């Protein structure tokens, strides 16, 4: 049985080594100029250092270039991809075909992961982008377990699935909060995922708080709960899903290390002894719950319910 990759999004360069020791196989990093909703900001210097550190530990680094690009950014894409090629990045995440075209020129051998966050909802589309040059498809977060398994059975590319963390519910390219405060004659500092300065939309009727942050890509409103599927990994492992992702947006470094340890244990248990995983999975879920902030309950996302728009 193939063991899936455990993919984590670190908050900083200093996270790489402890997360590797906790069991992460690969990392997604980048800078907000090119990547959407990153757990941490990595300048080019830090990207190079992260790649060197990860490779020294036998791990991989994937760099996010999945932002929505306008004309003023297109000229920079080839240069950045050339830098990533020289730095030794293991793959580039993209959603915009402009990145694919730039990679064909600047680094034709670069591994590409197609990641649009929302539109990877069927195996035919995954294969379409595979035939255009993508080696992996990152599935939408709003899919059921049955849909994920069916896609994996028919996909010609690697399949990545998020198994833990918050998800994005809304994005605007505009700085909605910044513009609002400016209209009021106030100056608002861009939050950039600073945990001590979190902002929320408060739904009093449902008693939910939706985290908000703004970056170079606009305004992002996130889910009130964290997805956690640690006790339901078996079917996807058996189906051959290639990568399980833990999203570290708005999470502390220590939280990510402890959650990574739990998923490492869960994956290894199932691959080595399915019965032992069945015996221990409820305990793993309880450990994950103990790590959660009081205002961030765990749920199973859309894995076991139909998507309602």
Backbone bond lengths (Angstrom), bond angles and torsions (degrees), N, CA, C in turn:
res aa  C-N    CA-C-N  psi(-1)  N-CA   C-N-CA  omega(-1)  CA-C   N-CA-C  phi
1 X - - - 1.466 - - 1.528 109.99 -
2 X 1.343 114.76 130.96 1.462 119.34 -179.13 1.521 110.56 -73.16
3 X 1.326 116.15 135.35 1.454 121.11 177.67 1.531 108.75 -90.62
4 X 1.333 118.13 122.72 1.471 119.61 -179.34 1.516 111.76 -69.36
5 X 1.308 114.86 152.09 1.458 122.15 173.67 1.525 109.60 -67.47
6 X 1.332 116.45 142.01 1.463 121.60 172.56 1.527 107.74 -104.90
7 X 1.330 115.70 111.87 1.464 123.90 -172.20 1.529 109.35 -108.78
8 X 1.324 117.53 130.49 1.462 122.17 -176.17 1.531 109.52 -130.17
9 X 1.337 116.29 147.37 1.456 120.66 176.54 1.528 108.79 -104.93
10 X 1.325 119.14 104.25 1.467 122.60 -177.21 1.519 111.85 -73.86
11 X 1.332 115.58 155.14 1.466 120.31 179.27 1.518 112.70 -87.82
12 X 1.341 117.09 -18.59 1.466 120.64 -177.79 1.516 109.74 -161.35
13 X 1.308 115.91 170.39 1.458 121.65 178.20 1.531 111.39 -59.61
14 X 1.325 116.51 -36.82 1.468 120.18 -177.88 1.521 112.86 -68.82
15 X 1.341 117.97 -12.46 1.466 121.39 177.90 1.525 112.93 -76.89
16 X 1.315 117.68 -23.89 1.457 120.97 -168.97 1.525 112.19 -57.64
17 X 1.316 116.92 -52.48 1.468 119.48 -175.92 1.527 112.73 -65.48
18 X 1.351 120.26 -49.13 1.469 118.41 178.73 1.520 113.34 -62.81
19 X 1.330 118.15 -35.26 1.458 119.86 177.84 1.527 111.39 -69.41
20 X 1.327 116.53 -35.47 1.467 119.81 175.61 1.521 110.54 -62.68
21 X 1.320 116.31 -44.07 1.461 120.34 178.84 1.527 111.51 -67.99
22 X 1.342 116.87 -26.22 1.465 120.87 178.00 1.520 112.45 -76.68
23 X 1.342 116.62 -14.65 1.458 119.27 175.44 1.508 116.55 124.65
24 X 1.348 118.38 1.59 1.465 120.23 177.56 1.523 110.57 -67.21
25 X 1.327 116.09 140.08 1.465 121.76 177.61 1.525 112.25 -96.89
26 X 1.328 116.44 -26.26 1.466 120.77 -175.47 1.523 109.17 -155.80
27 X 1.354 114.97 164.45 1.457 121.21 -175.45 1.522 109.80 -137.11
28 X 1.344 115.58 145.17 1.457 121.75 170.13 1.526 107.92 -107.23
29 X 1.324 116.33 124.02 1.459 121.74 178.94 1.521 108.89 -135.05
30 X 1.320 116.71 177.32 1.454 120.17 176.18 1.512 111.31 159.23
31 X 1.311 115.85 -174.94 1.457 121.05 176.17 1.518 108.90 -120.78
32 X 1.323 115.74 148.12 1.457 120.47 -169.96 1.523 113.17 -63.86
33 X 1.304 118.39 -16.63 1.463 120.41 175.30 1.521 110.95 -60.82
34 X 1.328 116.52 -30.42 1.461 121.49 -175.82 1.527 113.89 -117.19
35 X 1.329 117.97 -23.39 1.460 120.14 -172.42 1.516 113.40 -120.12
36 X 1.336 115.72 149.04 1.454 122.24 -178.68 1.530 111.89 -91.25
37 X 1.325 116.36 138.24 1.459 123.85 167.81 1.532 112.78 46.81
38 X 1.317 114.76 57.41 1.452 120.43 -179.31 1.522 111.19 -84.20
39 X 1.316 116.85 144.81 1.466 120.52 179.32 1.520 111.73 -68.31
40 X 1.322 116.88 -25.26 1.459 122.03 179.61 1.512 110.65 -154.01
41 X 1.319 116.22 160.42 1.465 122.54 -179.34 1.525 110.13 -95.49
42 X 1.333 116.33 124.78 1.468 121.98 -179.52 1.526 109.01 -121.40
43 X 1.322 116.89 109.47 1.458 121.05 173.16 1.527 109.16 -67.19
44 X 1.315 116.77 171.65 1.462 119.17 179.11 1.529 110.96 -59.30
45 X 1.310 116.48 -39.63 1.464 119.76 178.32 1.528 110.96 -61.13
46 X 1.328 116.41 -42.21 1.458 120.37 179.95 1.529 111.83 -72.82
47 X 1.324 117.10 -33.20 1.465 120.12 175.20 1.522 110.09 -59.88
48 X 1.329 116.14 -46.66 1.468 120.39 179.80 1.522 110.64 -62.90
49 X 1.331 116.73 -42.75 1.464 120.00 179.21 1.524 111.15 -65.35
50 X 1.336 117.13 -38.49 1.463 120.92 179.02 1.524 111.23 -64.80
51 X 1.327 115.99 -41.33 1.467 120.02 178.45 1.525 110.66 -63.17
52 X 1.323 116.50 -45.34 1.467 119.70 179.51 1.530 111.21 -62.10
53 X 1.337 116.20 -42.84 1.465 120.24 -179.67 1.519 111.08 -65.17
54 X 1.329 116.45 -47.43 1.465 120.64 -178.02 1.523 111.16 -63.79
55 X 1.318 117.23 -45.10 1.459 119.94 -179.36 1.523 111.22 -64.30
56 X 1.330 116.39 -33.97 1.460 119.64 176.50 1.518 112.82 -65.04
57 X 1.329 116.11 -21.74 1.470 122.18 178.76 1.525 112.20 -101.69
58 X 1.331 116.02 6.10 1.460 119.98 179.79 1.521 113.71 77.03
59 X 1.343 117.95 23.40 1.464 122.89 -178.23 1.526 110.24 -112.05
60 X 1.347 115.77 170.46 1.456 121.67 -177.18 1.524 111.41 -113.91
61 X 1.336 114.97 153.87 1.460 121.99 176.38 1.529 109.13 -124.23
62 X 1.331 114.78 124.56 1.458 121.83 173.51 1.529 107.87 -110.35
63 X 1.319 116.74 135.56 1.465 120.76 -175.64 1.528 109.72 -109.74
64 X 1.333 115.92 129.37 1.457 121.98 -176.05 1.526 111.64 -80.17
65 X 1.327 115.08 124.28 1.463 122.69 169.78 1.526 107.60 -132.42
66 X 1.327 115.94 45.13 1.461 121.26 -173.70 1.526 113.46 -102.98
67 X 1.329 116.68 21.70 1.464 120.17 174.35 1.525 109.97 -72.07
68 X 1.330 115.52 169.60 1.464 121.84 175.18 1.520 107.22 -95.42
69 X 1.324 116.48 113.26 1.469 120.35 -169.95 1.531 112.54 -96.96
70 X 1.327 113.93 139.59 1.462 121.40 172.95 1.533 108.30 -104.89
71 X 1.329 116.52 176.34 1.458 121.18 -173.26 1.525 113.18 -56.10
72 X 1.336 116.85 -34.58 1.454 119.01 -174.55 1.527 112.77 -70.25
73 X 1.334 117.71 -16.38 1.472 120.62 -179.69 1.534 112.82 -98.83
74 X 1.327 116.71 -18.71 1.466 120.07 -172.54 1.528 112.07 -59.17
75 X 1.313 116.91 -38.58 1.469 120.38 -177.10 1.523 112.30 -64.16
76 X 1.332 117.76 -21.26 1.466 121.12 -177.78 1.525 113.59 -86.82
77 X 1.330 117.75 -14.13 1.464 120.66 -169.28 1.527 112.78 -65.34
78 X 1.324 117.28 -47.09 1.467 119.67 -178.35 1.531 111.17 -61.93
79 X 1.328 116.26 -41.95 1.460 119.64 -179.66 1.528 111.23 -62.63
80 X 1.339 116.60 -41.79 1.467 119.90 -179.46 1.528 110.81 -68.33
81 X 1.321 117.19 -40.63 1.466 120.13 178.25 1.523 110.59 -65.44
82 X 1.326 117.59 -37.26 1.468 120.68 175.65 1.519 110.98 -61.80
83 X 1.333 115.79 -41.21 1.464 119.86 175.67 1.528 110.53 -60.21
84 X 1.333 117.66 -45.26 1.465 121.17 -178.86 1.530 111.32 -64.37
85 X 1.304 115.80 -37.95 1.464 119.77 176.69 1.526 110.20 -61.28
86 X 1.321 117.05 -49.35 1.464 121.47 -179.51 1.527 111.69 -65.09
87 X 1.342 116.24 -33.03 1.464 120.43 -179.25 1.513 112.32 -75.61
88 X 1.336 116.68 -18.74 1.466 120.49 177.27 1.511 115.28 94.47
89 X 1.348 117.73 23.71 1.466 120.43 178.28 1.521 109.91 -58.89
90 X 1.325 116.05 143.02 1.463 120.84 -177.34 1.517 112.75 -83.18
91 X 1.327 117.91 -23.10 1.464 121.33 178.36 1.518 109.18 -167.60
92 X 1.328 115.01 162.99 1.466 123.22 175.45 1.520 108.09 -123.29
93 X 1.340 116.62 132.73 1.455 121.74 174.06 1.520 108.72 -88.24
94 X 1.338 116.90 135.14 1.459 120.06 179.22 1.521 110.37 -143.22
95 X 1.315 115.69 152.66 1.450 122.13 170.27 1.514 109.97 -125.26
96 X 1.318 115.14 -36.13 1.457 122.56 -178.71 1.529 109.46 -81.77
97 X 1.341 118.61 127.55 1.470 120.66 177.63 1.521 113.41 -58.08
98 X 1.339 118.51 -19.60 1.466 120.77 177.05 1.521 110.88 -59.30
99 X 1.330 117.21 -34.89 1.467 120.90 178.22 1.520 110.08 -68.63
100 X 1.315 116.81 -41.94 1.458 121.41 176.88 1.524 111.10 -58.81
101 X 1.322 117.20 -45.01 1.457 121.16 179.84 1.519 111.14 -65.75
102 X 1.340 116.92 -40.85 1.458 120.45 179.06 1.521 111.25 -65.59
103 X 1.327 116.51 -38.18 1.460 120.30 -179.88 1.522 111.25 -66.86
104 X 1.302 117.76 -35.09 1.469 120.44 179.06 1.528 111.14 -60.58
105 X 1.322 115.78 -31.64 1.464 120.33 179.33 1.526 111.83 -86.39
106 X 1.330 115.94 -48.03 1.464 120.28 -171.18 1.523 113.54 -84.01
107 X 1.324 117.04 -31.72 1.471 120.00 -176.04 1.521 109.20 -155.52
108 X 1.322 117.64 73.80 1.470 120.72 -173.88 1.523 114.13 -61.78
109 X 1.319 118.41 -18.85 1.462 121.01 179.32 1.532 112.83 -95.67
110 X 1.328 117.47 0.84 1.455 120.52 -179.42 1.533 110.50 -66.33
111 X 1.304 116.79 132.99 1.457 121.61 176.15 1.522 108.78 -72.88
112 X 1.334 116.80 134.15 1.455 121.95 -176.26 1.528 110.49 -119.53
113 X 1.330 115.45 135.18 1.463 122.23 175.83 1.524 107.89 -112.79
114 X 1.321 116.97 118.35 1.459 121.22 179.26 1.519 109.31 -77.95
115 X 1.342 116.85 120.83 1.456 121.37 -174.35 1.522 109.96 -145.01
116 X 1.331 115.82 96.84 1.459 120.44 177.19 1.530 111.67 -105.07
117 X 1.324 117.29 3.61 1.469 123.84 177.78 1.525 113.09 74.48
118 X 1.330 119.78 -39.82 1.472 120.47 -170.23 1.525 115.49 -125.86
119 X 1.320 119.36 -22.87 1.467 119.98 -169.24 1.524 114.70 -98.98
120 X 1.320 118.04 0.12 1.470 120.13 177.21 1.526 108.40 -86.97
121 X 1.322 115.73 78.75 1.460 121.07 -173.11 1.527 114.05 -116.88
122 X 1.326 117.31 0.83 1.469 119.67 177.00 1.521 109.90 -152.21
123 X 1.319 115.39 156.74 1.462 119.76 -174.65 1.525 112.20 -70.91
124 X 1.323 117.54 -26.52 1.459 119.59 -179.04 1.526 110.52 -66.16
125 X 1.331 116.66 -42.78 1.465 120.21 178.01 1.521 110.95 -66.52
126 X 1.337 117.05 -38.69 1.466 119.91 176.02 1.520 110.45 -58.69
127 X 1.321 116.58 -43.75 1.466 120.18 -179.68 1.525 111.94 -69.47
128 X 1.329 117.02 -32.67 1.469 120.36 175.67 1.525 109.93 -57.19
129 X 1.341 116.58 -49.96 1.453 119.19 -178.98 1.532 111.36 -71.98
130 X 1.323 116.66 -27.42 1.457 119.39 173.56 1.518 111.50 -62.79
131 X 1.306 116.34 -40.78 1.464 120.19 179.61 1.526 112.08 -73.17
132 X 1.332 116.12 -17.09 1.469 120.13 174.61 1.529 112.07 -86.06
133 X 1.345 116.47 -12.59 1.457 118.21 177.01 1.513 115.82 134.60
134 X 1.332 118.12 -6.53 1.465 120.37 179.67 1.529 110.55 -77.41
135 X 1.328 115.85 138.40 1.463 121.11 176.97 1.525 111.46 -94.29
136 X 1.328 116.88 -17.26 1.468 121.27 -176.58 1.518 109.26 -144.91
137 X 1.334 115.40 148.43 1.458 122.03 171.84 1.525 108.80 -117.98
138 X 1.321 115.93 130.23 1.460 122.04 176.74 1.523 107.06 -95.09
139 X 1.325 117.02 114.54 1.460 120.60 -171.64 1.530 111.85 -73.91
140 X 1.340 114.81 152.99 1.461 121.60 175.03 1.521 109.55 -61.05
141 X 1.332 115.59 150.67 1.467 120.87 -178.59 1.520 111.94 -78.47
142 X 1.319 118.18 -10.48 1.464 121.54 -173.78 1.523 112.89 -99.19
143 X 1.319 117.25 31.76 1.463 121.56 -178.25 1.520 111.51 -106.12
144 X 1.323 115.92 149.05 1.459 121.10 175.60 1.524 110.06 -80.17
145 X 1.325 115.79 164.84 1.463 120.70 177.63 1.524 110.55 -59.82
146 X 1.338 117.59 -42.30 1.464 120.91 -179.82 1.524 111.12 -61.35
147 X 1.336 116.67 -40.51 1.470 120.17 179.39 1.522 111.23 -65.39
148 X 1.326 116.21 -40.88 1.463 120.45 179.46 1.519 110.88 -62.46
149 X 1.323 116.49 -45.79 1.468 120.43 -179.87 1.523 110.54 -63.21
150 X 1.333 117.48 -41.43 1.463 120.60 179.40 1.529 111.17 -64.17
151 X 1.333 116.61 -40.47 1.460 119.30 177.77 1.525 110.67 -62.55
152 X 1.344 116.55 -45.52 1.466 119.99 -179.43 1.530 110.99 -60.62
153 X 1.324 117.12 -38.25 1.466 120.78 -178.67 1.516 112.55 -67.17
154 X 1.326 117.74 -24.57 1.468 121.27 -175.51 1.521 114.61 -113.02
155 X 1.324 117.60 -7.34 1.467 120.56 -175.71 1.516 112.14 -77.63
156 X 1.314 115.45 143.93 1.466 122.41 176.35 1.520 111.42 -96.61
157 X 1.324 116.61 1.40 1.467 122.60 -178.73 1.525 109.16 -123.08
158 X 1.335 116.38 168.55 1.456 120.81 172.84 1.527 109.38 -64.25
159 X 1.324 115.99 151.32 1.460 121.36 -179.93 1.528 109.65 -122.48
160 X 1.331 115.40 129.07 1.469 122.21 178.04 1.525 109.14 -114.91
161 X 1.337 116.33 136.91 1.456 122.40 -178.00 1.526 109.19 -131.46
162 X 1.316 116.64 132.38 1.468 119.29 172.93 1.520 109.25 -75.40
163 X 1.336 116.25 131.92 1.457 121.12 -179.31 1.524 113.07 -117.04
164 X 1.335 117.47 -11.16 1.461 119.30 -177.64 1.528 110.57 -154.92
165 X 1.351 114.66 143.02 1.457 120.33 174.41 1.517 112.80 115.02
166 X 1.327 116.05 179.78 1.454 120.76 -179.05 1.519 111.06 -82.67
167 X 1.312 115.38 162.08 1.463 121.23 178.61 1.523 109.31 -126.64
168 X 1.318 115.64 157.62 1.461 120.81 -179.24 1.527 109.79 -86.03
169 X 1.330 116.24 130.90 1.457 121.63 178.38 1.523 112.65 -100.89
170 X 1.349 116.25 -24.02 1.459 120.07 -175.60 1.519 109.16 -158.02
171 X 1.325 116.29 138.86 1.462 120.44 171.90 1.513 109.59 -136.99
172 X 1.316 115.87 137.01 1.457 122.00 169.84 1.518 108.10 -122.15
173 X 1.306 116.66 139.63 1.464 119.81 175.99 1.536 111.73 -68.38
174 X 1.323 116.28 -14.54 1.461 120.31 -179.85 1.529 111.20 -85.58
175 X 1.306 115.39 152.03 1.461 121.32 173.54 1.522 107.80 -84.33
176 X 1.322 116.34 79.16 1.461 120.92 -170.44 1.521 111.86 -61.97
177 X 1.323 116.79 -47.70 1.455 119.39 -178.76 1.528 111.49 -69.98
178 X 1.330 115.47 -41.74 1.459 119.58 178.41 1.519 111.54 -60.32
179 X 1.344 115.86 -43.16 1.467 119.94 178.90 1.526 111.24 -65.35
180 X 1.339 116.61 -37.25 1.469 121.24 179.69 1.527 111.09 -63.89
181 X 1.339 114.90 -47.26 1.459 118.39 179.94 1.527 111.26 -66.33
182 X 1.335 115.90 -37.36 1.466 119.01 178.60 1.523 110.41 -64.63
183 X 1.324 116.74 -38.60 1.467 121.35 178.03 1.527 110.78 -61.43
184 X 1.342 115.88 -33.63 1.453 120.31 178.61 1.534 112.67 -80.72
185 X 1.304 116.18 -0.27 1.453 119.88 -179.20 1.515 113.02 83.15
186 X 1.332 117.31 18.33 1.452 121.52 -179.76 1.530 109.27 -112.38
187 X 1.311 115.92 157.54 1.464 120.95 177.22 1.518 108.00 -106.15
188 X 1.327 117.41 126.20 1.448 120.89 179.49 1.519 110.13 -112.90
189 X 1.308 115.73 128.30 1.455 121.22 177.08 1.524 108.92 -78.18
190 X 1.326 117.46 133.50 1.462 120.56 176.97 1.518 109.44 -62.49
191 X 1.327 116.45 132.71 1.456 120.03 -170.58 1.529 113.40 -73.85
192 X 1.341 116.77 -41.52 1.463 120.12 178.35 1.525 113.21 50.15
193 X 1.338 116.13 44.68 1.463 122.30 170.26 1.527 113.46 65.98
194 X 1.331 118.83 28.38 1.462 120.98 178.50 1.525 108.70 -79.26
195 X 1.329 116.44 111.65 1.453 119.36 -171.10 1.522 113.54 -62.80
196 X 1.325 118.02 -30.09 1.460 118.86 -178.40 1.527 111.44 -77.54
197 X 1.333 118.27 -3.05 1.456 120.99 -178.93 1.527 111.62 -128.17
198 X 1.332 116.96 30.84 1.461 120.05 -177.21 1.528 111.96 -57.58
199 X 1.337 115.45 143.05 1.457 122.43 174.58 1.525 108.12 -117.13
200 X 1.341 116.62 149.16 1.448 120.68 -175.61 1.526 110.93 -137.87
201 X 1.338 115.39 150.77 1.442 122.13 159.96 1.518 106.49 -91.62
202 X 1.318 118.18 128.41 1.459 121.66 -175.72 1.520 109.14 -106.91
203 X 1.331 116.56 116.62 1.468 123.13 175.10 1.518 107.38 -97.14
204 X 1.321 116.22 98.03 1.459 119.74 -175.37 1.521 112.23 -67.66
205 X 1.327 116.92 -32.33 1.469 119.90 -178.60 1.523 111.45 -64.54
206 X 1.327 116.71 -41.56 1.464 120.88 -178.42 1.527 112.40 -99.77
207 X 1.329 116.78 -1.10 1.459 121.99 -179.70 1.539 111.48 58.61
208 X 1.319 115.45 38.84 1.454 121.20 179.23 1.520 110.72 -110.85
209 X 1.327 115.40 147.73 1.450 122.05 172.17 1.529 108.25 -120.90
210 X 1.320 115.55 122.47 1.459 121.57 -177.89 1.530 109.59 -102.08
211 X 1.320 118.92 112.12 1.474 120.34 -179.60 1.533 111.47 -62.39
212 X 1.323 115.20 142.99 1.464 122.12 177.89 1.523 108.96 -127.94
213 X 1.311 116.78 138.05 1.460 118.68 163.91 1.522 109.67 -143.78
214 X 1.299 115.49 157.92 1.454 121.58 178.35 1.518 109.63 -120.64
215 X 1.327 115.34 142.23 1.457 120.66 175.62 1.524 108.20 -143.78
216 X 1.308 116.86 -164.25 1.458 119.81 -177.96 1.524 113.10 -63.55
217 X 1.329 117.09 -18.09 1.459 121.31 -178.74 1.523 112.98 -96.08
218 X 1.332 117.66 5.37 1.449 119.87 175.43 1.514 113.37 114.41
219 X 1.338 115.25 -148.11 1.459 123.13 -175.85 1.519 109.90 -109.42
220 X 1.331 116.15 135.09 1.461 121.68 -177.15 1.525 109.41 -126.83
221 X 1.307 117.09 126.56 1.463 122.71 175.88 1.525 107.45 -109.74
222 X 1.330 115.74 124.71 1.454 121.34 -170.63 1.534 111.54 -106.18
223 X 1.311 115.20 165.45 1.461 121.96 -177.80 1.532 110.98 -65.78
224 X 1.347 117.32 149.46 1.465 120.35 179.59 1.525 113.15 -76.13
225 X 1.327 117.00 -18.99 1.465 122.09 -179.72 1.518 109.89 -116.08
226 X 1.324 115.90 164.49 1.460 121.62 172.00 1.522 109.75 -103.29
227 X 1.311 115.52 132.41 1.454 120.92 172.98 1.524 109.67 -67.43
228 X 1.336 116.38 139.32 1.463 121.02 173.89 1.520 108.57 -148.37
229 X 1.316 116.99 120.10 1.451 121.51 -176.09 1.531 110.84 -125.70
230 X 1.340 115.87 25.82 1.459 121.45 -173.36 1.525 112.81 -61.83
231 X 1.333 117.54 -26.00 1.464 121.24 -179.18 1.528 112.66 -96.99
232 X 1.335 116.97 9.57 1.469 120.68 -178.79 1.526 111.31 -136.00
233 X 1.318 116.90 34.20 1.470 120.89 -176.37 1.529 113.16 -82.05
234 X 1.332 116.76 -21.08 1.458 120.90 -168.68 1.509 115.27 -55.88
235 X 1.331 117.19 -48.21 1.463 120.58 -175.95 1.526 111.20 -62.38
236 X 1.321 117.03 -38.41 1.462 119.72 -180.00 1.517 111.49 -72.66
237 X 1.331 117.81 -36.19 1.468 120.22 176.20 1.518 109.74 -64.24
238 X 1.328 117.14 -44.71 1.461 120.82 179.28 1.528 111.46 -62.90
239 X 1.340 116.38 -34.49 1.462 120.38 180.00 1.522 111.99 -73.61
240 X 1.347 117.57 -17.48 1.457 121.11 178.19 1.515 114.70 94.79
241 X 1.347 118.40 21.41 1.472 120.02 174.63 1.528 108.31 -54.66
242 X 1.313 116.85 133.32 1.462 121.59 -168.45 1.518 114.18 -83.65
243 X 1.344 117.54 -30.61 1.460 119.84 -173.31 1.516 110.56 -147.11
244 X 1.332 116.25 132.76 1.459 123.63 173.57 1.529 108.02 -107.88
245 X 1.336 115.71 127.55 1.465 120.01 -175.24 1.522 111.87 -108.56
246 X 1.329 115.82 133.63 1.453 123.95 168.90 1.522 106.87 -104.35
247 X 1.338 116.99 116.98 1.460 120.82 -178.44 1.521 109.74 -89.77
248 X 1.324 116.74 124.82 1.455 121.67 -175.11 1.511 115.37 -99.10
249 X 1.349 118.07 13.48 1.461 120.31 179.93 1.527 110.16 -58.35
250 X 1.324 116.37 128.32 1.467 124.37 178.36 1.525 113.28 61.12
251 X 1.328 116.36 29.48 1.457 121.05 176.81 1.530 109.65 -115.49
252 X 1.338 116.06 152.84 1.455 120.73 176.77 1.526 110.25 -79.88
253 X 1.315 116.07 160.00 1.467 120.77 178.62 1.521 111.09 -60.90
254 X 1.341 116.98 -43.66 1.462 120.43 -178.27 1.520 111.38 -64.74
255 X 1.320 117.01 -40.18 1.463 120.77 176.94 1.529 110.03 -57.89
256 X 1.322 116.72 -47.54 1.465 120.65 -178.32 1.515 111.86 -61.82
257 X 1.318 117.20 -40.09 1.466 120.21 178.60 1.527 110.51 -61.50
258 X 1.333 116.86 -46.59 1.467 120.03 -177.14 1.525 111.98 -68.47
259 X 1.325 117.49 -40.01 1.466 120.44 177.53 1.523 110.68 -66.08
260 X 1.327 116.83 -39.83 1.466 120.63 178.28 1.520 110.52 -61.08
261 X 1.309 117.42 -41.14 1.466 120.95 177.66 1.527 110.99 -59.21
262 X 1.330 116.43 -42.03 1.464 120.30 -178.64 1.532 111.28 -65.36
263 X 1.329 117.05 -44.71 1.462 119.38 -179.91 1.531 111.74 -69.98
264 X 1.327 116.74 -33.81 1.463 119.32 174.82 1.530 110.39 -60.09
265 X 1.329 115.03 -44.18 1.460 120.11 179.41 1.523 110.67 -64.53
266 X 1.329 116.83 -43.51 1.458 120.91 -178.26 1.526 111.66 -62.70
267 X 1.326 117.00 -46.74 1.467 120.80 -179.62 1.526 110.63 -62.65
268 X 1.318 116.33 -47.43 1.463 120.20 -178.45 1.523 111.53 -63.37
269 X 1.332 116.62 -39.70 1.461 120.45 178.85 1.521 111.05 -60.51
270 X 1.330 116.86 -48.22 1.455 119.03 -176.72 1.518 111.94 -64.47
271 X 1.325 116.72 -42.67 1.471 120.08 -178.42 1.528 110.99 -66.56
272 X 1.328 117.02 -36.14 1.468 120.81 -177.49 1.523 112.84 -83.47
273 X 1.341 116.90 -37.49 1.457 120.35 -174.40 1.526 108.98 -159.94
274 X 1.342 116.67 99.10 1.463 120.51 -176.31 1.524 111.97 -59.98
275 X 1.320 117.01 -38.71 1.465 120.11 -179.10 1.525 111.25 -63.99
276 X 1.330 116.04 -39.05 1.459 119.69 179.52 1.534 110.58 -66.75
277 X 1.330 116.44 -37.77 1.468 120.54 175.37 1.524 110.38 -61.10
278 X 1.338 116.78 -44.13 1.457 120.55 179.55 1.526 111.23 -60.70
279 X 1.323 116.29 -35.80 1.459 120.84 -179.57 1.532 111.93 -70.89
280 X 1.332 116.37 -33.14 1.458 120.06 -171.31 1.527 114.77 -104.75
281 X 1.323 118.33 -8.44 1.470 119.64 -171.46 1.519 112.92 -65.27
282 X 1.336 117.86 -35.29 1.462 119.22 178.34 1.527 110.89 -65.21
283 X 1.311 116.71 -36.35 1.454 120.89 176.72 1.510 112.02 -66.54
284 X 1.331 116.37 -37.32 1.470 120.19 177.07 1.528 110.42 -64.27
285 X 1.331 116.50 -40.58 1.459 119.96 178.10 1.530 110.80 -63.62
286 X 1.312 116.93 -40.72 1.460 119.90 178.86 1.524 111.24 -64.71
287 X 1.336 117.17 -37.55 1.463 120.11 176.53 1.529 110.54 -64.08
288 X 1.341 116.27 -40.45 1.467 119.98 177.85 1.526 110.56 -62.96
289 X 1.318 117.13 -40.37 1.465 120.88 179.13 1.528 111.16 -62.68
290 X 1.313 116.26 -36.64 1.469 119.56 -179.23 1.529 112.08 -67.31
291 X 1.316 116.51 -23.37 1.460 120.55 179.21 1.528 112.84 -81.81
292 X 1.317 116.90 -14.62 1.457 121.37 -173.68 1.525 113.01 -76.26
293 X 1.344 117.17 139.45 1.465 120.57 168.08 1.529 109.22 -61.91
294 X 1.304 117.17 153.69 1.459 120.95 -177.20 1.526 112.53 -60.33
295 X 1.329 116.88 -31.64 1.469 120.06 -177.31 1.526 112.92 -90.11
296 X 1.347 117.81 8.69 1.455 120.65 -179.54 1.532 109.96 -127.80
297 X 1.336 118.95 73.06 1.466 120.41 178.19 1.530 111.42 -64.88
298 X 1.310 115.88 157.58 1.459 121.82 178.23 1.523 110.74 -93.69
299 X 1.326 116.58 145.98 1.455 121.35 170.07 1.526 108.85 -145.55
300 X 1.322 116.89 -179.10 1.469 120.38 -177.31 1.527 112.02 -102.46
301 X 1.330 116.44 21.20 1.457 119.40 176.40 1.518 111.46 57.30
302 X 1.331 116.03 -132.51 1.463 121.72 -179.61 1.525 112.25 -103.50
303 X 1.322 117.30 11.31 1.456 119.21 -175.65 1.520 112.71 -60.69
304 X 1.323 117.40 -31.85 1.468 120.25 -175.02 1.526 112.28 -127.52
305 X 1.325 117.24 25.16 1.460 119.88 174.54 1.514 108.80 -145.85
306 X 1.319 115.67 155.95 1.448 120.36 179.51 1.523 110.03 -75.07
307 X 1.310 114.74 146.71 1.460 120.04 176.49 1.528 109.25 -71.44
308 X 1.312 116.27 132.22 1.456 121.27 177.36 1.518 107.83 -120.32
309 X 1.311 117.12 120.89 1.462 120.83 -179.41 1.531 109.38 -102.14
